[in-house]
Amino acid sequence: MNIKQRLTAPTPTFWKKVRNIMLTAGSIGGALLMLPVALPAGVVTLATYALIVGATGSVLSQATKEDGTINLEGMPIGDLIKLQEAFYRKSNITESEKVLLNKVNDHIRKYQEKYTSN
């Protein structure tokens, strides 16, 4: 299944809700960053994280199809690293998240091997 088919395939209800929450978080973060006033460094940092997590989470949620899988093939390395960092920041990871994290780690490792073994 290519990326176009995956993104246009039916998205489960749960993942639609996650996508909408992530889009909202990303929008709020982007809006805060675009304000024409000086904001405290903590607010700017929080807005940046909200924008990054929101964008990444919404793309991953949309890429989830009916069987609950996420296609990591062809995903930009930057998105894989952001996903990995998001998992590492969580205090408690479920078993299914551990499986996904292992797959993400494998893809990052393959990418590093491909581009660093000259």
FISE-862661 format. One record per residue (C-alpha): residue in three letters; residue number from 1; x, y, z. Coordinates in steps of 0.5 Angstrom, whole numbers, plus 500, padded with zeros to 3 digits. Example, Ala and Ser with C-alpha at 12.3 -4.5 7.8 and 13.67 -1.06 7.14 Angstrom:
2
<atom><res>ALA</res><n>1</n><px>525</px><py>491</py><pz>516</pz></atom>
<atom><res>SER</res><n>2</n><px>527</px><py>498</py><pz>514</pz></atom>
! end
This chain:
118
<atom><res>MET</res><n>1</n><px>500</px><py>500</py><pz>500</pz></atom>
<atom><res>ASN</res><n>2</n><px>503</px><py>507</py><pz>498</pz></atom>
<atom><res>ILE</res><n>3</n><px>503</px><py>513</py><pz>502</pz></atom>
<atom><res>LYS</res><n>4</n><px>497</px><py>516</py><pz>498</pz></atom>
<atom><res>GLN</res><n>5</n><px>493</px><py>510</py><pz>499</pz></atom>
<atom><res>ARG</res><n>6</n><px>494</px><py>510</py><pz>506</pz></atom>
<atom><res>LEU</res><n>7</n><px>493</px><py>517</py><pz>507</pz></atom>
<atom><res>THR</res><n>8</n><px>486</px><py>516</py><pz>504</pz></atom>
<atom><res>ALA</res><n>9</n><px>484</px><py>510</py><pz>507</pz></atom>
<atom><res>PRO</res><n>10</n><px>479</px><py>510</py><pz>512</pz></atom>
<atom><res>THR</res><n>11</n><px>481</px><py>512</py><pz>519</pz></atom>
<atom><res>PRO</res><n>12</n><px>479</px><py>509</py><pz>525</pz></atom>
<atom><res>THR</res><n>13</n><px>474</px><py>514</py><pz>530</pz></atom>
<atom><res>PHE</res><n>14</n><px>479</px><py>513</py><pz>536</pz></atom>
<atom><res>TRP</res><n>15</n><px>485</px><py>516</py><pz>531</pz></atom>
<atom><res>LYS</res><n>16</n><px>480</px><py>521</py><pz>528</pz></atom>
<atom><res>LYS</res><n>17</n><px>480</px><py>524</py><pz>535</pz></atom>
<atom><res>VAL</res><n>18</n><px>487</px><py>524</py><pz>536</pz></atom>
<atom><res>ARG</res><n>19</n><px>488</px><py>527</py><pz>530</pz></atom>
<atom><res>ASN</res><n>20</n><px>484</px><py>533</py><pz>531</pz></atom>
<atom><res>ILE</res><n>21</n><px>487</px><py>534</py><pz>538</pz></atom>
<atom><res>MET</res><n>22</n><px>494</px><py>534</py><pz>535</pz></atom>
<atom><res>LEU</res><n>23</n><px>491</px><py>539</py><pz>530</pz></atom>
<atom><res>THR</res><n>24</n><px>489</px><py>543</py><pz>535</pz></atom>
<atom><res>ALA</res><n>25</n><px>495</px><py>543</py><pz>539</pz></atom>
<atom><res>GLY</res><n>26</n><px>499</px><py>544</py><pz>533</pz></atom>
<atom><res>SER</res><n>27</n><px>495</px><py>550</py><pz>531</pz></atom>
<atom><res>ILE</res><n>28</n><px>495</px><py>553</py><pz>538</pz></atom>
<atom><res>GLY</res><n>29</n><px>503</px><py>552</py><pz>538</pz></atom>
<atom><res>GLY</res><n>30</n><px>503</px><py>556</py><pz>531</pz></atom>
<atom><res>ALA</res><n>31</n><px>499</px><py>561</py><pz>533</pz></atom>
<atom><res>LEU</res><n>32</n><px>503</px><py>563</py><pz>540</pz></atom>
<atom><res>LEU</res><n>33</n><px>509</px><py>563</py><pz>536</pz></atom>
<atom><res>MET</res><n>34</n><px>506</px><py>568</py><pz>531</pz></atom>
<atom><res>LEU</res><n>35</n><px>504</px><py>573</py><pz>536</pz></atom>
<atom><res>PRO</res><n>36</n><px>507</px><py>580</py><pz>534</pz></atom>
<atom><res>VAL</res><n>37</n><px>509</px><py>580</py><pz>542</pz></atom>
<atom><res>ALA</res><n>38</n><px>515</px><py>578</py><pz>546</pz></atom>
<atom><res>LEU</res><n>39</n><px>513</px><py>572</py><pz>550</pz></atom>
<atom><res>PRO</res><n>40</n><px>517</px><py>569</py><pz>556</pz></atom>
<atom><res>ALA</res><n>41</n><px>522</px><py>563</py><pz>553</pz></atom>
<atom><res>GLY</res><n>42</n><px>518</px><py>558</py><pz>557</pz></atom>
<atom><res>VAL</res><n>43</n><px>512</px><py>560</py><pz>553</pz></atom>
<atom><res>VAL</res><n>44</n><px>516</px><py>560</py><pz>546</pz></atom>
<atom><res>THR</res><n>45</n><px>519</px><py>553</py><pz>548</pz></atom>
<atom><res>LEU</res><n>46</n><px>512</px><py>550</py><pz>550</pz></atom>
<atom><res>ALA</res><n>47</n><px>509</px><py>553</py><pz>544</pz></atom>
<atom><res>THR</res><n>48</n><px>514</px><py>550</py><pz>539</pz></atom>
<atom><res>TYR</res><n>49</n><px>513</px><py>543</py><pz>543</pz></atom>
<atom><res>ALA</res><n>50</n><px>506</px><py>543</py><pz>542</pz></atom>
<atom><res>LEU</res><n>51</n><px>507</px><py>545</py><pz>534</pz></atom>
<atom><res>ILE</res><n>52</n><px>512</px><py>539</py><pz>533</pz></atom>
<atom><res>VAL</res><n>53</n><px>508</px><py>534</py><pz>537</pz></atom>
<atom><res>GLY</res><n>54</n><px>501</px><py>537</py><pz>534</pz></atom>
<atom><res>ALA</res><n>55</n><px>504</px><py>536</py><pz>527</pz></atom>
<atom><res>THR</res><n>56</n><px>507</px><py>529</py><pz>528</pz></atom>
<atom><res>GLY</res><n>57</n><px>501</px><py>526</py><pz>532</pz></atom>
<atom><res>SER</res><n>58</n><px>496</px><py>529</py><pz>526</pz></atom>
<atom><res>VAL</res><n>59</n><px>500</px><py>526</py><pz>521</pz></atom>
<atom><res>LEU</res><n>60</n><px>501</px><py>519</py><pz>524</pz></atom>
<atom><res>SER</res><n>61</n><px>494</px><py>519</py><pz>526</pz></atom>
<atom><res>GLN</res><n>62</n><px>492</px><py>520</py><pz>519</pz></atom>
<atom><res>ALA</res><n>63</n><px>496</px><py>515</py><pz>517</pz></atom>
<atom><res>THR</res><n>64</n><px>493</px><py>510</py><pz>521</pz></atom>
<atom><res>LYS</res><n>65</n><px>489</px><py>505</py><pz>518</pz></atom>
<atom><res>GLU</res><n>66</n><px>483</px><py>500</py><pz>520</pz></atom>
<atom><res>ASP</res><n>67</n><px>488</px><py>495</py><pz>522</pz></atom>
<atom><res>GLY</res><n>68</n><px>491</px><py>500</py><pz>527</pz></atom>
<atom><res>THR</res><n>69</n><px>498</px><py>499</py><pz>524</pz></atom>
<atom><res>ILE</res><n>70</n><px>502</px><py>505</py><pz>522</pz></atom>
<atom><res>ASN</res><n>71</n><px>507</px><py>505</py><pz>516</pz></atom>
<atom><res>LEU</res><n>72</n><px>514</px><py>507</py><pz>518</pz></atom>
<atom><res>GLU</res><n>73</n><px>517</px><py>506</py><pz>511</pz></atom>
<atom><res>GLY</res><n>74</n><px>518</px><py>512</py><pz>507</pz></atom>
<atom><res>MET</res><n>75</n><px>517</px><py>516</py><pz>513</pz></atom>
<atom><res>PRO</res><n>76</n><px>522</px><py>522</py><pz>514</pz></atom>
<atom><res>ILE</res><n>77</n><px>528</px><py>521</py><pz>519</pz></atom>
<atom><res>GLY</res><n>78</n><px>526</px><py>527</py><pz>522</pz></atom>
<atom><res>ASP</res><n>79</n><px>519</px><py>525</py><pz>524</pz></atom>
<atom><res>LEU</res><n>80</n><px>521</px><py>518</py><pz>526</pz></atom>
<atom><res>ILE</res><n>81</n><px>526</px><py>521</py><pz>531</pz></atom>
<atom><res>LYS</res><n>82</n><px>520</px><py>526</py><pz>533</pz></atom>
<atom><res>LEU</res><n>83</n><px>516</px><py>520</py><pz>535</pz></atom>
<atom><res>GLN</res><n>84</n><px>522</px><py>516</py><pz>538</pz></atom>
<atom><res>GLU</res><n>85</n><px>523</px><py>523</py><pz>543</pz></atom>
<atom><res>ALA</res><n>86</n><px>515</px><py>523</py><pz>544</pz></atom>
<atom><res>PHE</res><n>87</n><px>516</px><py>516</py><pz>547</pz></atom>
<atom><res>TYR</res><n>88</n><px>522</px><py>517</py><pz>551</pz></atom>
<atom><res>ARG</res><n>89</n><px>518</px><py>523</py><pz>554</pz></atom>
<atom><res>LYS</res><n>90</n><px>512</px><py>519</py><pz>557</pz></atom>
<atom><res>SER</res><n>91</n><px>513</px><py>516</py><pz>564</pz></atom>
<atom><res>ASN</res><n>92</n><px>509</px><py>510</py><pz>562</pz></atom>
<atom><res>ILE</res><n>93</n><px>509</px><py>506</py><pz>556</pz></atom>
<atom><res>THR</res><n>94</n><px>504</px><py>501</py><pz>554</pz></atom>
<atom><res>GLU</res><n>95</n><px>506</px><py>494</py><pz>551</pz></atom>
<atom><res>SER</res><n>96</n><px>503</px><py>496</py><pz>544</pz></atom>
<atom><res>GLU</res><n>97</n><px>507</px><py>503</py><pz>544</pz></atom>
<atom><res>LYS</res><n>98</n><px>513</px><py>499</py><pz>546</pz></atom>
<atom><res>VAL</res><n>99</n><px>512</px><py>495</py><pz>540</pz></atom>
<atom><res>LEU</res><n>100</n><px>512</px><py>501</py><pz>536</pz></atom>
<atom><res>LEU</res><n>101</n><px>518</px><py>504</py><pz>539</pz></atom>
<atom><res>ASN</res><n>102</n><px>522</px><py>498</py><pz>537</pz></atom>
<atom><res>LYS</res><n>103</n><px>520</px><py>499</py><pz>530</pz></atom>
<atom><res>VAL</res><n>104</n><px>521</px><py>506</py><pz>530</pz></atom>
<atom><res>ASN</res><n>105</n><px>528</px><py>504</py><pz>533</pz></atom>
<atom><res>ASP</res><n>106</n><px>529</px><py>499</py><pz>528</pz></atom>
<atom><res>HIS</res><n>107</n><px>528</px><py>504</py><pz>522</pz></atom>
<atom><res>ILE</res><n>108</n><px>532</px><py>509</py><pz>525</pz></atom>
<atom><res>ARG</res><n>109</n><px>538</px><py>504</py><pz>526</pz></atom>
<atom><res>LYS</res><n>110</n><px>537</px><py>502</py><pz>518</pz></atom>
<atom><res>TYR</res><n>111</n><px>537</px><py>509</py><pz>516</pz></atom>
<atom><res>GLN</res><n>112</n><px>544</px><py>510</py><pz>520</pz></atom>
<atom><res>GLU</res><n>113</n><px>547</px><py>504</py><pz>517</pz></atom>
<atom><res>LYS</res><n>114</n><px>545</px><py>506</py><pz>510</pz></atom>
<atom><res>TYR</res><n>115</n><px>548</px><py>513</py><pz>511</pz></atom>
<atom><res>THR</res><n>116</n><px>554</px><py>512</py><pz>515</pz></atom>
<atom><res>SER</res><n>117</n><px>557</px><py>506</py><pz>513</pz></atom>
<atom><res>ASN</res><n>118</n><px>561</px><py>508</py><pz>507</pz></atom>
! end
